[in-house]
Amino acid sequence: MSFPYLGETKELNDDTRKDAGGSFIPLTDGVTHYELSGPANGKPVVLVHGFSVPYFIFDIPFEFLVKSGFRVLRYDLFGRGFSDRPRTAYNIQLFVRQLKELLDALNFKDIALLGLSMGGPITASFVREYPGYVSKHVLIDPAGVQQTVLGRGIEALKLPIVGELAFGLFGSEVMVKSLASDLFNPEAVEFFQNQYKIQMQFKGFKRALLSTMRSGMLDSFYETYAEVGRQRKPTLLFWGRDDKTTPFANSEILLTALPHAEFYAVENCGHIPHFEKPEIVNPLLLEFLSHV
């Protein structure tokens, strides 16, 4: 019997996905929702989002890169957006497998791979395992530099039954409110919250987030970053100076693993520099991706 998470009233199926936009493809672990756009001969760029906000978080860079002539792919991680919520462990193996199968299905190779927040350890793990797929690596306020330190209340969510009860009764309100801490500019909060709420209607969302927390995705991936650093692939790193989600101080630690990375601190900016400061991020991203 499934735990009754309040607010999750809809099943993900063809009918409920009909207004989602984008495309859908069946993979080993379930259906993945993705969007692919840009000229067929454009350089391929793949965008991987973070812990809970699905691919709409890339609206601005996606449109910019497509208009700049790149072939751009973004997708919802399993458990998020309009992708399936399989009953499995939401660990690094699941997310790397999803990315690998999606790239193979779409015949995407020699890609520039961009990871935001939890997309950092996902993309770094992918680069470590499949270095031949990736020519350039971009990280935006990546997680996994150190183990995420959780408050006592949040840490308790990892406990069986306790997590289900807390998430089931209070999770929706807490998660929506927490988005405010990602943003430096309070005017952007309402937009993000309204977009975010859409995925919360579908059964399996909170179960997936709990499993993600319990399956090592909040642990340190420093050694993975260090292994990727030894490959010396061209790497670009952005970090919002006022990030409250992945602390700016972690950038100094990460640069010991990726000493060759081009690093840009984005002032007056929180956890999502590409959204809050596109006038800074977009030109630097374009220059990095365009350089041969």
N, C-alpha and C positions, 0 to 999 in steps of 0.2 A: 504493500500500500504506500502510495506517495505521500510525503508530508504536505499538508495544505498551506502553502505560502500565500498569505493574503495579497490580493491584487493581481495574482497570476491566474487569469481567467480564460486565456486563449491558447489554442493549439497552433503550432507552426505547421501550415500546410499550403497547398496551392492557392486556396481561397484567401487566407489571411496574408499571403505574401504578394498578392496581385498588384498592390499599390506601392510596393517597396522600391521599385526601380532596380536598375542593375540586372544581373544575371544570376543563375543558380546552377550548381554542378554537383553531382553526387561523388563523394570521395569515400574512402574506406570507412571512416568514422561517422559519416553523415553528409548532409547537404551543406555546401558552403555558398554564401551570398557574396558576390563580388561585382566590381565595376571595372571595365577595361575600356580605355579610350585613348585617342591620339592616333597619329598616322602609323600605318602598319610597318613602315620602315624606320620609325623613330627609335631612339635608344630606349631600352626597357628600364622602367623604374618601378619598384614595388614598395608599397607603403604598409607597414605593420603597426597597428594601434596598440594601446596598452590594456590595463587591467579590466576596465569595464565599459569605457566609452567606445562605441563601435565606429565604423569607418567614416561617419559624418564628420568626425574630428579633423579629417584631412580635406574638407571641402575647399579651403583656400589654396593650399599647395597643389591639390589635384587639378583644379581648374587652371592654375598658373602654369604648371608643367605641361599640361595638354596643349595649351595655347602656345607654349614655347617649342612645341614640336616633338615632345617625348611621347613614348608609348607607356601609359601609366596604368598600373594595376593596384587597386585597393580592395580589401576584403574584410569580412567580419570573422574574427576568431570564433571557434566553436564556443557556444554558450552565450554569445553576444549578438546584438543586432538581429538579423534575420537568418543567421546560420543556425543549424541544428544544435540541440543541447543533449548530446549523447550521454548515456549513463555509463560514465567511465571516469578514470582519474584525469583531472585537468592538470597534467604535468608537462614538463618541457618536451618530453617525447611526443605527446599528442600534438602540441603546437608546431613542432618542427616537422612532423609527418604531414600535417595539414598543409603547410607551406610547400613542402617538397612535392606532394601530389598535385597541388594546384598549379605549380610552375610546370610540371611535366605535362599535365593535361592541356595547358595553354601553350606549350612549346616555348616557354620563356627561358632564355639562357643569357649568359653574359650580362647580368643585371646589375643595376645600382640598387642596393637594398637599404631601406630606411626604417629604423625602429624608434618608436616613441615610448618612453616610460617602460612598461613591461615588455614592449616590443624590442627593447634593447637586448635583454638576455635571450629572447627568441631569435632575433636576427644574428646575434653573436654565436649562439649555439648552432645555428644553421651554417654560418660561415665556417665554423670549426669543422663541422661534419661534411660539408659539401663545398669546399673552397672553389672548385672549378665553376660553380654557378655564378659567383659574385665577383664583379670587377671593382666595385666601389661600395663603401659602407658609410651610412649617415646615421648618427645617433642624436636624438633630441631628448634632453633631460632623462637619460636612461636610468632604469631601476637596476637592482642587482649588483651595484658596486659594493655595497655592504648588505648584510642581512637587515631587512626592514624591521625597525624597532616599533612595536605596536604598544599602545596603551593597554592597561590591564583588562579593560572591558572588551577591546577588540581582540586581544589575545585569547580571551575566553571563547570567542566564536569558533575556534579550532576544535573545541571539545565536542564530542558526539552529543547529540540531543540539545545541549545548551545552545550551540550555534544555530540549529534548526529552529528552535523556539524563538531566539532573539531575532534572527533574520526574518522569520515568518511573521512576527508580530510588529517589529519596529524597523525592519531593514529598509523598506521603501523610503520612508521619510529621512532616515539618516543618510542613505546613499545620495539622494537628491540634494540635500543640504551640503554634503561634503564637496560637491562640485565647486562651490564658491571658493574653497581654499586653493583650487587649481589655478585660479585666475587673479591677476593683479588688478584688472579693471572690472569693477563691480557691474558695469553696464552690460557686460557680456554674459553674466550669470544666468539671467532668465532664458536667453536663447538656448544655452546648453542644457539647462534643466528641462525645458519643454521637449527638446529633441531626445534627451536621454530617457524620458518617461515612456516613450513608445515601446522600447524593447522590454520594459518591465511588465508588460501585460502578458507576455508569453511564458507558458509553463517551462520551468527548468532553469530560468535565469539565475535565481538566487542559489539554487543547488549548485550550478556551475561555478559561481563566485566562491562559495564555501569550499568546494573541492579544489579550486585554484589556490586558495589560502592554505589548505591542508596538504597540498601535493608538492610543496617545495618551491613554488614560484615567487615567494617572498624571501627566499634564502639568498645568500651571497653567490654571485656568479663571477666573482673576481678572477678566478683561475681560468674560466672560459674566456673572459676578455683578454687576459694575458696571453693565452694561446693564440687568439686571433691577432693580437698585437705582434706576435712573432712572424706572422705572415706578411706584415708590412703592406697590406693593401691600402690604397688611398682611403683615408678616413676623415670625415668631417663631423665635428661635435659642437652642438649648440647647448647652452644652459641658461635658463632664466635666473637672473641674479636673486630674485625674490621667491624662488620656488620653495613652497612649503611641503611638497609631496616627496620629491627626491632632493634633498638639501644640496645647495650650491657647493658646499664644502666637499661633497663627493667628487666634484669635477677634478680636484687636485689629485685625489686617490686614483681615479680612472686614468688620468694622464700618465701615471707611472706604469700602467699596463699598456697604454696606447700612446707612447711618447711621440710618435710620428704624426699624430692627428692634428689637423687644423682646428683650433679651438676658438669659439666666439662666445663670450659672456654677453648676454642680452640684458641691458639695463631696464629697470622699471617693468619687469616682466616676471610672471609666475611660471607655471609648469608647462605652458603650451605656447612657446615663442612663435611658432609658425602661424598661430591664430591671432595672437595679441600684437605681434610686431612683424607682419609680413613685409613691410617696407624695408626691414633689415634682413630678414631671413631669406626672402625670395631671391634677391640679387646674388647673395652669397651661394645659395643652393644652385642657382643657374650656372654661375661661374664654375663651381666645383664639378657639376655633372657634365658640363660642356667641354671641359678640358680633356684633351686626349692623353 
